[in-house]
Amino acid sequence: MRVRQAIPADSGAIADIWNGYIRDAAVTFTDIEKTTEGLTADIAGRQQDGLYLVAEKDGAVLGFATAGTFRGGPGYRHTLEITVHVAPDARGRGAGRALVTALEDAARKAGAHVLVAGVSGENADAIAFHARLGFTQVGRLAQVGRKFGRWMDLVLMQKIL
């Protein structure tokens, strides 16, 4: 397995992974699926800073990680919010850890000081995953997300680089 910069040709594989979670899981609160066109634009917008990565093995994308603006305004320019998703059949094989580690390196080079992860309160595995990587739970926003007909909490985790 290797981690590399995402390229536009990865958009379809990233969409497949992300949309599976959007459709079938409470790990993300959105119900709007990603498009290859939108992902291609996102990749292009983050390529310069190296903030869109994929893990691949034998040419197949196993997962992706990206970082973007946490909040608007210049005072937050050194804080990034991360997203990481791994294909279900690649979970537990180190792709997520490799992606976040490489993303941390890229974020440092881009001038980031803090990484933030917003994790569904129903996703105990993701909370534990981020904690193993040095993220600390700093807040829980009760019932701020709604999906599948129920209210869900958002757990905020951060890592100071």
Buried (B, 14 or more C-beta within 10 A) or exposed (E): BEBEBBEBEBBEBBBEBBBBBBEEBBBBBEEEEBEBEEBBEBBEEBBEBBBBBBBBEEEEBBBBBBBBEBEEEEEBBBBBBBBBBBBEEBBEBBBBBBBBEBBBBBBEEBEBEBBBBBBBBBBEEBBEBBEEBBBEBEEEEEEEBEBEEEEBBBBBBBBEB
